[in-house]
Every structure is written in structure tokens, then in C-alpha cells.
Amino acid sequence: EQKALQLQMNPHFIFNVLNGIKALGNSSKVDELNLTISKFSVLLRGILNNSRKEEITLQEEIGLLKNYIELEQRMSSKSFSYNINTNLNNIDAEEILIPTMIVQPFIENCIQHAFEKNKKGNIEISFEVKHRFLNFTIIDNGIGIHQSKKRKISTKYKSVALNVSKERLHIITSKNSFKIDEIIKEEQIKGTKVSFRIPLKTDY
């Protein structure tokens, strides 16, 4: 579990943010500098606090994801948008408990390996309560998982992080239904869909 948590945040991402902050300081963009530092500090504080916990609320996880993705949007050379959708069957996101930072490695994988610099990317993240399970879906409009592997842009970190994430899911439940599929329409690859589920757990 500790190994998994340590792998959740790629050191290269942290260095990119710090270099971005340095560049903003040198260009005297004070407002943007302050906003970036604020988002980065919230994200780091959340990761450090949550690394001591086995579970956090879904609302906390969504907050961390938003901070992470918006920092990536500022620092990445690739242009992309995102949406987070919830369908929680009238349960409050503050009442649902999940393992900390379980979604982030899959989002990072989209940004680093699915998207191309000359095409606008998009990530759709969904949380849905169904049949006593919390279902997670991450859909991107990138080059596709198999194409990514063919291009050999997979890194050691990527494979380790994804393998650890799969191991975490298997430890949580053997009924995780983990799947990674390419989205194909009219014989063209339109992206990748990652889906998995964990038993629904609430704090009431």
C-alpha cells in the first residue's frame, strides 16, 4: 500500500510544476503565479495528509483530481479539457469512502501517452453507484492503448504505476471488473476507455 501511494505522483510532474512556477516568476505573471502555487500547495498537502489514510471521501478525491488536472493543463505542452460526472443514486459524495488517489494514475496515463500535441484532447471521468458498487470510468479521445504501445512511448514508471494500480484494485476486491478497451467507431480508433469498480462503502 505504501509503495502504491509513493508511485501515485510522478516526480517529473512535480519538477514540471516547479519549473513552470519559476518561469511564471521570471515573466512577472504574478496572478497566474499565485494561482499555480496555490493549486500546487493544495494538491501536495492533500497527498501528504491522505497518504496516512487508507480511505478518503469521494468528494476529497474529486477535489484532488481537479487540482492535479488543472495543474497539468497549465504545465503540459498538450491541450486538453476534462469533465467529471457523478451519478451517485442520491448518496452524497462526502459520504462515500474510497482508497486514496486510485484514479490519478489513469488520468496521468491519458495526458502523458494518449494525447498528441497537435490535437485537442479530452478526458471524461465518471463515478456511478450501481448494484452496491461504485463504478469508475475514464474515457479519452487519444491515440488508443495499443497504438501507444506500438509507438514504444511507454515508460518504466507508467508500467509500474499501472501494474500497482491493478494490484491495489485486486486487493480491494476480486470483483473489480477492470478493463482497458480501445474505442473504435467506423473502423477508426477514437480513444481508450478504462473501467473498474469497487464495493460501495459509506461512512454512515
ABEGO torsion letter per residue (X at the ends): XAAAAAAABBAAAAAAAAAAAAAAAAAGBAAAAAAAAAAAAAAAAAAAAAAABABBBAAAAAAAAAAAAAAAAAABABBBBBBBBBBAGGBBAAABBBBBGAAAAAAAAAAAAABBAABBBBBBBBBBBBGGBBBBBBBBABAEAAAAAAAGABBAAAAAAAAAAAAAAAAABAAAGBBBBBBBBGGBBAEBBBBBBBBBBBAX
